[in-house]
Amino acid sequence: MKTSTKISHKENVSNLNVLIARIGTFGESYNPSNLLLKVSSLKTISTNGQNANAAVDAAEVIKKNAQSARSLSFDGLDPLVDRSINALKISGASAQTID
């Protein structure tokens, strides 16, 4: 089964939000000694994760647009290259020149 890292990261952020919601039901009884496990810190981590996922999505759109533009710029090139090489072969050029 093929997995996608991008989807996994989004699931991790989503699961963190579920965890934060469940922790919120504990009220004042949830008081960890580690500051990184406090609800405010977890919310900050969740926000950072959402921002990172949004940045990846935006970068992916830019990458796909660039790939499409590059693909379009080379679309008509294959027949031209074939005709040029064939004309070069017919002209009696050496094999080294053709290569």
The 8 nearest C-alpha neighbors of each residue, nearest first, counted from 0:
[[1, 2, 3, 4, 7, 6, 5, 10],
 [0, 2, 3, 4, 6, 7, 5, 8],
 [3, 1, 0, 4, 6, 7, 5, 8],
 [2, 4, 6, 5, 7, 1, 8, 0],
 [3, 5, 7, 6, 8, 2, 9, 10],
 [4, 6, 8, 3, 7, 9, 52, 55],
 [7, 5, 9, 3, 4, 8, 10, 2],
 [6, 8, 4, 10, 5, 9, 11, 3],
 [9, 7, 11, 5, 10, 6, 4, 12],
 [8, 10, 6, 12, 11, 7, 13, 5],
 [9, 11, 13, 7, 8, 12, 14, 6],
 [12, 10, 8, 14, 9, 13, 15, 7],
 [13, 11, 15, 9, 14, 10, 45, 48],
 [12, 14, 10, 16, 15, 11, 9, 17],
 [15, 13, 17, 11, 16, 12, 10, 18],
 [14, 16, 18, 12, 13, 17, 11, 19],
 [15, 17, 19, 13, 14, 18, 20, 12],
 [18, 16, 14, 20, 15, 19, 21, 13],
 [19, 17, 15, 21, 16, 20, 22, 14],
 [18, 20, 16, 22, 17, 21, 23, 15],
 [21, 19, 23, 17, 18, 22, 16, 24],
 [22, 20, 18, 23, 24, 19, 17, 25],
 [21, 23, 19, 24, 20, 25, 18, 29],
 [22, 24, 20, 21, 25, 26, 19, 38],
 [23, 25, 22, 21, 26, 20, 29, 19],
 [26, 24, 23, 22, 29, 28, 27, 21],
 [25, 27, 24, 28, 23, 29, 22, 30],
 [26, 28, 29, 25, 30, 23, 24, 22],
 [27, 29, 26, 25, 30, 31, 24, 22],
 [30, 28, 27, 25, 26, 31, 22, 23],
 [29, 31, 28, 32, 27, 37, 36, 33],
 [32, 30, 33, 36, 37, 29, 34, 35],
 [31, 33, 34, 30, 36, 37, 35, 29],
 [32, 34, 35, 31, 36, 37, 30, 40],
 [35, 33, 36, 37, 32, 40, 31, 39],
 [36, 34, 40, 33, 37, 41, 38, 39],
 [37, 35, 34, 33, 31, 41, 40, 38],
 [36, 38, 40, 34, 39, 35, 31, 41],
 [37, 39, 41, 40, 42, 36, 19, 22],
 [38, 40, 42, 41, 37, 43, 36, 35],
 [41, 39, 43, 37, 42, 35, 38, 44],
 [40, 42, 44, 38, 43, 39, 45, 37],
 [43, 41, 45, 39, 40, 44, 38, 46],
 [42, 44, 40, 46, 45, 41, 47, 39],
 [43, 45, 41, 47, 42, 46, 48, 40],
 [44, 46, 42, 48, 43, 47, 12, 41],
 [47, 45, 43, 49, 48, 44, 42, 50],
 [48, 46, 44, 50, 45, 49, 51, 43],
 [49, 47, 45, 51, 46, 50, 12, 44],
 [48, 50, 46, 52, 51, 47, 53, 45],
 [51, 49, 53, 47, 48, 52, 46, 54],
 [50, 52, 54, 48, 53, 49, 47, 55],
 [53, 51, 55, 49, 54, 50, 48, 56],
 [52, 54, 56, 50, 51, 55, 49, 57],
 [55, 53, 51, 57, 52, 56, 58, 50],
 [54, 56, 58, 52, 53, 57, 59, 51],
 [57, 55, 53, 59, 54, 58, 52, 60],
 [56, 58, 54, 60, 59, 55, 53, 61],
 [59, 57, 55, 61, 60, 56, 54, 62],
 [58, 60, 62, 56, 61, 57, 55, 63],
 [59, 61, 63, 57, 58, 62, 64, 56],
 [60, 62, 58, 64, 59, 63, 65, 57],
 [63, 61, 59, 65, 60, 64, 58, 66],
 [64, 62, 66, 60, 65, 61, 59, 67],
 [63, 65, 67, 61, 66, 62, 60, 68],
 [64, 66, 68, 62, 63, 67, 69, 61],
 [67, 65, 63, 69, 64, 68, 70, 62],
 [68, 66, 70, 64, 69, 65, 71, 63],
 [67, 69, 65, 71, 70, 66, 64, 72],
 [70, 68, 66, 72, 67, 71, 65, 73],
 [69, 71, 67, 73, 68, 72, 66, 74],
 [72, 70, 68, 74, 69, 73, 67, 75],
 [71, 73, 69, 70, 74, 68, 75, 76],
 [74, 72, 76, 70, 71, 75, 69, 77],
 [75, 73, 71, 76, 72, 70, 77, 69],
 [76, 74, 73, 77, 78, 79, 72, 71],
 [75, 77, 73, 79, 74, 78, 80, 72],
 [78, 76, 80, 79, 75, 81, 74, 73],
 [79, 77, 81, 80, 76, 82, 75, 83],
 [78, 80, 76, 82, 77, 81, 83, 75],
 [81, 79, 83, 77, 82, 78, 76, 84],
 [80, 82, 78, 84, 79, 83, 85, 77],
 [83, 81, 85, 79, 80, 84, 86, 78],
 [84, 82, 80, 86, 85, 81, 79, 87],
 [85, 83, 87, 81, 86, 82, 80, 88],
 [84, 86, 88, 82, 87, 83, 81, 89],
 [87, 85, 83, 89, 84, 88, 82, 90],
 [86, 88, 84, 90, 85, 89, 92, 83],
 [89, 87, 85, 86, 90, 91, 92, 84],
 [88, 90, 86, 91, 87, 85, 92, 84],
 [91, 89, 87, 88, 92, 86, 85, 93],
 [90, 92, 89, 88, 93, 87, 94, 86],
 [93, 91, 90, 88, 87, 96, 94, 97],
 [92, 94, 96, 95, 97, 91, 88, 98],
 [95, 93, 97, 96, 98, 92, 88, 91],
 [94, 96, 98, 93, 97, 92, 88, 87],
 [97, 95, 93, 94, 98, 92, 87, 88],
 [96, 98, 94, 95, 93, 92, 87, 84],
 [97, 95, 96, 94, 93, 84, 92, 88]]
